């Protein structure tokens, strides 16, 4: 659905973004859209910024673990250290601190570029520091560096997303920037994954991490090329939301304290467990903690925020009716610390729920389930490829490196290209729906591999691809693996391009940092929480049953995507008729 034209908006509109709509009869052709991609300076800057966003994540979440494995760090310790990536899941907690559009020190570079410079420089320094570490010695130091880089990288991602949303000239330009960002991100996955592993095999880990730090430094060119974003956004949020609206100080303060208490409790639970597990890993199971305490943590951090925001919306409207005040003129005097915290943390969520109303339930359900199928089994990819039990494939490290890290990334990039071109041609909602279907169906291909690859062999024989693989010296087992990984990664690429464009279209530019950070965090929740349960299913029933279950779960996302497509189509018709 195209976003509405810039104008004064109200709470009941679907999109308060200032991006201009592109009328159907004036919609740019695919050729002109592609010309924009290759000639727009902002598009090139977005590509480099996508690379700068993806490189720290792939290094901290993957390549660093490969270094640990190579020097015989215990698997339980590696699993615990991998929790540093929780910063990406809970980054919305400090997103409010980055929402301001004031540039520190009155520098004339724009607030988004300023903070991107700061975070980028600190990430580069952190990567250099890791390069001079010496695992398995000094793991606590490396863990602290990992936490720091993860938090800085998550912060960079939020500011970069805000720059992208605020810089978009219209809805089509936003879609283009989202797709190009995914290109840069996946190129970073290739360079920081396969590239770093190959380089480390020749020159060692420390020089490799120094090379990665140098590459990260060069990625700062994207920040230089990025245009400054306006310090004021030409979108007016209804006065009922600004400065607390019609809510009494008691309501605002209580709600803020409840949310902060939930977050503090969650941090305490996670921190306490990590300290205990580092001292005695055998007595403290990460899987048990996630299974038993994970839902509590999610409830205290995300669900509590949504429930409190919904209650505030209802109370705010009730107070407005009772007072019969003008919603556009309501003001609150004497802003204190709690009011500032309310405006930074709760106000963006109150705005989102006020604008989307009951549709917010459908949207949250779609976001929670959309990436479930590929995220939940991501942690079991290598056990499936390399293992010998439960229907695993038993491939070698070299075979998996070629199939997954090289061909896999290339096919993901191809999927992003297909998704991006499809968005330009057909719009984001049809592509979002197709991406959900593909993500669900490709899980059945992995189930087929686990059960003997009868369907995959039939496809290879029918298309004669088995002869093509044989010509290049690849046996049938590698042909199966590459074919299925290719199909799955194309699906992931299409789904990634569509989901990023969809999430970017939902947020209000005035609250871009907080709202986008929360929506992105939601995409990871079920995948992270569900891994413990999926692991148990694999041990009890094998990989095939787990993949089939994931496919059915993907069907849930297909239903929600279809309903959201219908909702947006109806909303677009009402907007045109009005």
C-alpha positions in Angstrom: 0.0 0.0 0.0 1.4 3.4 -0.9 1.8 5.9 1.9 -0.4 9.0 2.1 0.7 12.4 1.0 2.4 14.8 3.5 -0.2 16.5 5.6 -1.4 16.9 9.1 -2.4 13.5 10.3 -4.6 12.0 13.0 -4.3 8.9 15.2 -6.5 6.7 13.1 -4.4 6.8 9.9 -2.5 3.7 9.0 0.8 5.5 8.1 2.0 8.8 9.6 5.1 8.7 7.5 5.9 11.8 5.5 6.8 9.7 2.5 4.7 10.7 -0.5 2.4 8.3 -2.2 3.0 7.4 -5.8 -0.3 7.4 -7.7 -1.0 4.3 -9.7 -1.2 6.2 -13.0 2.1 8.0 -12.3 4.0 5.1 -10.8 7.6 5.1 -12.1 8.5 2.3 -14.6 10.8 -0.5 -13.6 13.5 1.0 -15.8 13.4 4.4 -14.1 13.4 2.7 -10.7 16.5 0.8 -11.6 18.1 4.0 -12.9 17.5 5.5 -9.5 19.3 2.5 -7.9 22.5 3.0 -10.0 22.6 6.8 -10.1 21.4 7.9 -6.7 24.1 8.9 -4.2 21.9 8.0 -1.3 21.4 4.5 -2.7 25.1 3.9 -2.9 25.5 5.3 0.6 22.8 2.9 1.8 24.7 -0.1 0.3 27.9 0.9 2.2 25.9 1.5 5.4 24.3 -2.0 5.0 27.7 -3.5 4.8 28.8 -1.5 7.9 25.7 -2.8 9.7 26.1 -6.5 8.7 29.9 -6.9 9.3 30.0 -6.6 13.1 27.1 -9.0 13.5 28.5 -11.8 11.3 31.9 -11.4 13.1 30.5 -11.5 16.7 27.7 -14.0 16.0 29.7 -16.4 13.7 33.3 -15.8 12.9 34.4 -15.3 16.5 32.9 -18.6 17.4 34.9 -20.2 14.6 38.0 -18.8 16.2 37.0 -20.2 19.6 36.3 -23.6 18.0 39.7 -23.6 16.3 41.5 -23.1 19.6 39.4 -25.7 21.4 37.2 -23.5 23.6 34.5 -25.6 25.2 31.2 -25.7 23.4 29.3 -24.8 26.6 31.4 -21.7 26.9 30.9 -20.8 23.3 27.2 -21.1 23.7 27.3 -18.8 26.7 29.5 -16.3 25.0 27.1 -16.2 22.1 24.6 -14.5 24.3 26.3 -11.2 23.6 24.0 -11.1 20.5 21.1 -10.6 22.8 21.9 -6.9 22.4 20.4 -7.1 19.0 17.2 -8.6 20.4 16.7 -6.1 23.2 18.2 -3.0 21.5 14.8 -1.3 21.7 15.4 -0.8 25.4 17.9 2.0 24.8 16.5 3.1 21.4 14.8 6.1 23.1 18.2 7.6 23.9 19.0 7.8 20.2 15.7 9.3 19.1 16.7 13.0 19.5 17.4 15.0 16.4 19.7 17.4 18.1 23.3 17.2 16.9 25.8 17.3 19.8 28.3 20.1 19.9 26.3 22.0 17.3 28.1 20.2 14.5 26.6 20.7 11.0 26.5 17.1 10.0 23.0 16.0 11.2 22.2 13.9 14.3 22.0 10.6 12.5 25.4 10.9 10.7 27.0 12.1 14.0 26.0 9.0 15.9 26.8 6.7 13.0 30.3 8.2 13.0 30.6 7.7 16.8 29.4 4.1 16.8 31.3 3.2 13.7 34.6 4.4 15.1 34.1 2.6 18.4 33.1 -0.7 16.6 36.3 -0.4 14.6 38.4 0.1 17.7 36.7 -2.9 19.4 37.5 -5.1 16.4 41.1 -4.1 16.6 41.1 -4.9 20.3 39.7 -8.4 19.6 42.4 -8.9 17.0 45.0 -8.5 19.7 43.3 -11.0 22.0 44.5 -14.5 22.5 41.8 -17.1 23.1 41.3 -19.4 24.9 43.2 -17.0 27.3 41.3 -13.9 28.5 37.8 -15.0 27.6 36.2 -12.6 30.0 38.0 -9.7 28.3 36.8 -11.0 24.9 33.3 -11.4 26.3 33.3 -7.8 27.5 34.6 -6.6 24.1 31.9 -8.7 22.4 29.1 -7.2 24.5 30.5 -3.7 23.8 30.7 -4.3 20.0 27.2 -5.9 20.0 25.6 -3.0 21.8 27.5 -0.5 19.6 26.5 -2.4 16.5 22.9 -2.6 17.5 22.9 1.1 18.2 24.5 1.8 14.8 21.7 -0.3 13.2 19.0 1.8 14.9 20.5 5.1 13.9 21.1 3.8 10.4 17.5 2.7 10.1 16.3 6.1 11.3 18.5 7.7 8.6 17.0 5.4 6.0 13.4 6.1 6.9 13.9 9.9 7.4 15.9 10.3 4.2 13.4 8.5 1.9 11.8 10.9 -0.6 8.7 8.8 -1.0 7.4 5.3 -0.4 9.1 3.8 -3.6 12.4 5.4 -2.6 12.1 3.8 0.9 11.5 0.4 -0.7 14.6 0.8 -2.9 16.8 1.8 0.1 15.5 -1.2 2.1 16.5 -3.6 -0.7 19.9 -2.0 -1.3 20.5 -2.2 2.5 19.9 -5.9 2.4 22.4 -6.3 -0.5 25.1 -4.6 1.6 24.2 -6.6 4.6 24.5 -9.9 2.7 27.8 -8.9 1.1 29.1 -8.3 4.6 27.9 -11.8 5.6 29.9 -13.2 2.7 33.1 -11.2 3.4 32.9 -11.6 7.2 31.9 -15.3 6.9 33.4 -17.2 4.0 36.0 -14.5 3.3 37.3 -14.4 6.9 37.4 -18.2 7.3 39.4 -18.6 4.1 41.7 -15.7 5.1 42.2 -17.1 8.6 43.2 -20.5 7.1 46.1 -18.8 5.2 47.3 -15.9 7.5 45.9 -16.8 11.0 43.1 -15.3 13.1 44.7 -12.2 14.5 45.7 -10.8 11.0 42.2 -11.7 9.8 40.5 -9.7 12.5 42.8 -6.8 11.7 41.8 -7.0 8.1 38.1 -7.1 9.1 38.7 -3.9 11.3 40.3 -2.2 8.3 37.3 -3.2 6.1 35.0 -1.8 8.8 37.0 1.4 8.8 36.6 1.8 5.0 32.8 1.3 5.4 32.8 4.8 7.0 32.7 6.1 3.5 29.0 5.4 3.5 28.5 7.8 6.4 30.4 10.5 4.5 28.2 10.0 1.4 25.0 9.9 3.4 23.0 13.2 3.2 22.1 14.9 6.6 18.6 14.2 7.7 16.4 17.1 8.7 16.4 18.0 12.4 12.6 18.6 12.2 10.3 16.1 10.5 7.2 17.6 8.7 4.9 15.2 10.4 2.6 16.4 13.2 1.6 13.9 15.9 -1.8 14.6 17.4 -1.6 16.7 20.5 -3.3 14.0 22.6 0.0 12.1 22.5 2.5 14.9 23.0 3.9 15.6 26.4 1.7 13.0 28.0 -1.6 14.1 26.4 -4.6 14.0 28.7 -3.0 11.5 31.0 -2.6 12.5 34.6 0.9 12.5 36.1 0.0 9.5 38.3 -0.9 7.4 35.2 2.2 8.5 33.3 4.6 8.0 36.2 3.1 4.6 37.3 3.2 3.3 33.7 6.8 4.4 33.3 8.0 2.9 36.6 6.2 -0.4 35.8 8.0 -0.7 32.4 11.4 0.2 33.9 10.9 -2.3 36.7 10.2 -5.0 34.2 13.3 -4.2 32.2 15.5 -4.0 35.3 14.2 -7.4 36.5 15.0 -9.0 33.1 18.5 -7.6 33.0 19.1 -8.9 36.6 17.9 -12.4 35.6 20.1 -12.6 32.5 23.2 -11.1 34.2 22.9 -13.4 37.3 22.6 -16.5 35.1 25.6 -15.5 33.0 27.8 -15.0 36.0 26.7 -18.3 37.6 27.2 -20.2 34.3 30.7 -18.8 33.7 31.7 -20.1 37.2 29.9 -23.5 36.8 28.7 -24.2 33.3 27.7 -27.8 34.1 25.3 -26.8 36.8 23.6 -24.1 34.8 22.1 -25.1 31.4 21.4 -22.3 28.9 18.7 -24.4 27.3 16.9 -24.9 30.6 17.2 -21.2 31.4 15.8 -20.1 28.1 13.0 -22.7 28.3 12.0 -21.8 31.8 12.9 -18.1 32.2 12.8 -17.0 28.5 9.0 -16.4 28.4 9.2 -14.5 31.6 11.9 -12.2 30.2 10.0 -11.6 27.0 6.9 -10.9 29.1 8.7 -8.3 31.2 10.5 -6.6 28.3 8.1 -6.7 25.4 4.6 -7.9 26.3 4.5 -5.6 29.4 5.4 -2.6 27.2 2.6 -3.4 24.8 0.0 -4.0 27.4 0.9 -0.8 29.4 0.9 1.2 26.1 -2.6 -0.1 25.2 -3.9 0.7 28.6 -2.5 4.2 28.3 -4.2 4.7 24.9 -7.6 3.7 26.4 -7.1 5.9 29.5 -5.9 8.8 27.4 -9.0 8.8 25.3 -11.3 8.3 28.3 -9.7 11.3 30.0 -10.1 13.4 26.8 -13.8 12.6 26.6 -14.4 13.5 30.2 -12.5 16.7 30.0 -13.8 17.6 26.6 -10.5 19.2 25.8 -9.0 20.1 22.4 -6.6 17.3 21.7 -4.3 19.5 19.6 -3.8 22.1 22.4 -3.4 19.9 25.5 -0.1 20.6 27.2 1.7 19.4 30.3 3.8 21.8 32.3 6.8 21.2 34.5 8.3 18.2 32.6 10.2 16.1 35.1 12.4 13.1 34.8 9.6 10.6 34.7 7.8 12.6 32.0 11.0 12.7 29.9 11.3 8.9 30.3 7.6 8.5 29.4 8.1 10.6 26.2 11.2 8.7 25.3 10.0 5.1 26.0 6.2 4.9 26.1 5.1 7.7 23.9 6.4 6.0 20.7 4.5 2.8 21.5 1.3 4.7 22.5 1.5 6.5 19.1 1.9 3.2 17.3 -1.0 1.5 19.0 -3.2 4.7 18.7 -2.6 4.8 15.0 -2.9 1.1 14.2 -5.7 0.4 16.7 -6.9 -3.3 16.6 -4.8 -3.8 13.5 -1.7 -3.7 15.7 -2.6 -7.2 17.0 -2.5 -8.6 13.4 0.7 -6.7 12.7 2.4 -8.0 15.8 1.3 -11.6 15.0 2.7 -11.3 11.5 6.0 -9.9 12.7 6.4 -12.5 15.4 5.7 -15.4 13.0 7.1 -14.1 9.7 10.8 -15.0 10.1 10.2 -17.9 12.5 10.9 -20.7 10.0 14.4 -19.6 9.0 15.4 -18.1 12.4 14.5 -20.9 14.6 16.5 -23.6 12.9 19.5 -21.4 12.1 21.2 -22.5 15.3 20.8 -26.2 14.1 22.1 -25.7 10.6 25.6 -26.9 11.2 24.5 -29.8 13.4 22.2 -30.8 10.6 24.9 -30.5 7.9 27.8 -31.9 9.9 26.2 -34.3 12.4 25.7 -38.1 12.2 22.6 -38.6 14.2 18.8 -37.8 14.0 18.9 -37.8 10.2 21.8 -35.3 9.9 23.7 -35.3 6.7 27.3 -35.9 7.8 29.1 -33.5 5.5 32.6 -32.3 6.0 33.6 -28.7 7.0 34.9 -28.0 3.5 31.7 -29.2 1.9 29.5 -27.1 4.2 31.8 -24.1 3.7 31.3 -24.3 -0.1 27.6 -25.0 0.0 26.5 -22.7 2.8 29.1 -19.9 3.1 29.8 -19.4 -0.6 26.9 -20.6 -2.7 24.4 -19.9 0.1 25.3 -16.2 0.4 25.3 -15.8 -3.4 21.8 -17.3 -3.6 20.6 -15.1 -0.7 21.8 -12.1 -2.7 19.9 -13.4 -5.7 16.8 -13.8 -3.6 17.1 -10.2 -2.4 17.5 -9.1 -6.0 14.3 -11.0 -7.0 12.5 -9.6 -4.0 13.6 -6.1 -4.7 12.6 -6.2 -8.4 9.3 -7.8 -7.4 8.6 -5.0 -4.9 9.2 -2.4 -7.6 7.0 -4.2 -10.0 4.1 -5.5 -7.9 4.4 -3.7 -4.5 5.5 -4.9 -1.1 2.5 -6.8 0.2 2.3 -9.4 -2.6 6.0 -10.0 -2.2 5.6 -10.2 1.6 3.0 -12.9 1.1 5.0 -14.9 -1.5 8.1 -14.7 0.8 6.1 -16.2 3.6 5.0 -19.1 1.4 8.5 -19.8 0.1 10.0 -19.7 3.6 7.5 -22.3 4.8 7.8 -24.6 1.8 11.6 -24.7 1.7 11.6 -26.3 5.1 10.0 -29.3 3.5 13.0 -29.6 1.2 15.3 -30.0 4.3 12.9 -32.6 5.7 13.3 -34.4 2.4 17.1 -34.4 2.8 16.7 -35.8 6.3 14.5 -38.6 4.9 16.7 -39.7 2.0 16.3 -36.8 -0.5 13.8 -38.7 -2.8 12.1 -35.6 -4.0 15.3 -33.7 -4.4 16.8 -36.5 -6.4 13.7 -36.5 -8.6 14.0 -32.8 -9.3 17.8 -33.1 -10.0 17.1 -36.0 -12.4 14.1 -34.3 -14.2 16.0 -31.0 -14.7 19.3 -32.8 -15.5 21.1 -30.7 -12.9 22.7 -33.8 -11.5 24.7 -34.0 -14.8 25.7 -30.4 -14.4 27.0 -30.9 -10.9 28.8 -34.1 -12.1 30.4 -32.1 -14.9 31.9 -29.8 -12.2 33.1 -32.7 -10.1 30.4 -32.6 -7.5 28.9 -35.9 -6.3 25.2 -36.4 -5.7 25.3 -35.6 -2.0 26.8 -32.1 -2.7 24.4 -31.6 -5.5 21.5 -32.2 -3.1 22.9 -29.9 -0.4 23.7 -27.0 -2.8 20.3 -27.3 -4.5 18.3 -27.2 -1.3 20.4 -24.5 0.3 20.0 -22.5 -2.9 16.2 -22.8 -2.8 16.1 -22.0 0.9 18.4 -19.0 0.6 16.5 -17.5 -2.3 13.4 -17.7 -0.2 15.2 -16.1 2.7 16.4 -13.3 0.4 12.9 -12.6 -0.9 11.4 -12.7 2.6 14.2 -10.4 4.0 13.7 -7.8 1.3 9.9 -7.8 1.8 10.0 -7.8 5.6 12.5 -4.9 5.9 10.4 -2.8 3.5 7.2 -3.7 5.4 8.6 -2.8 8.8 10.0 0.5 7.5 6.6 1.4 6.1 4.9 1.0 9.5 6.9 3.4 11.6 6.2 7.0 12.2 9.2 9.1 11.2 8.9 11.1 14.4 9.6 7.9 16.4 11.6 6.0 13.8 14.4 4.8 16.1 12.3 3.4 18.9 9.5 1.9 16.8 11.7 0.3 14.2 14.0 -1.1 16.9 11.0 -2.7 18.7 9.5 -4.2 15.5 12.8 -5.6 14.4 13.4 -7.1 17.9 10.0 -8.8 17.6 11.1 -10.7 14.5 13.7 -12.5 16.6 11.7 -13.5 19.6 10.0 -16.7 18.6 13.1 -17.9 16.8 15.2 -17.4 19.9 12.7 -18.8 22.4 11.7 -21.8 20.2 15.2 -23.2 19.7 15.2 -25.1 23.0 11.9 -26.8 22.1 13.0 -27.6 18.6 16.3 -29.1 19.9 14.3 -31.5 22.1 12.1 -32.4 19.1 15.2 -33.2 17.1 16.6 -35.4 19.8 13.3 -37.3 20.2 11.9 -37.5 16.6 14.8 -36.4 14.3 15.4 -33.5 12.0 12.7 -34.4 9.5 9.9 -34.0 12.1 11.4 -30.7 13.2 11.5 -29.3 9.7 7.9 -30.4 9.0 6.8 -28.6 12.2 8.6 -25.5 11.1 6.8 -25.6 7.7 3.5 -25.8 9.5 4.5 -22.8 11.7 5.4 -21.0 8.5 1.9 -21.6 7.3 0.7 -19.4 10.2 2.8 -16.5 8.9 1.2 -17.1 5.4 -2.2 -16.7 6.9 -1.3 -13.5 8.7 0.5 -12.1 5.6 -2.7 -12.7 3.6 -4.9 -11.0 6.2 -2.5 -8.0 6.3 -2.5 -7.7 2.5 -6.3 -7.7 2.5 -6.4 -5.1 5.3 -4.0 -2.7 3.5 -5.8 -3.2 0.2 -9.1 -2.2 1.8 -7.5 0.7 3.6 -6.0 1.9 0.3 -9.5 1.8 -1.3 -11.0 3.8 1.6 -8.2 6.4 1.3 -8.8 6.8 -2.4 -12.5 7.1 -2.0 -12.1 9.8 0.6 
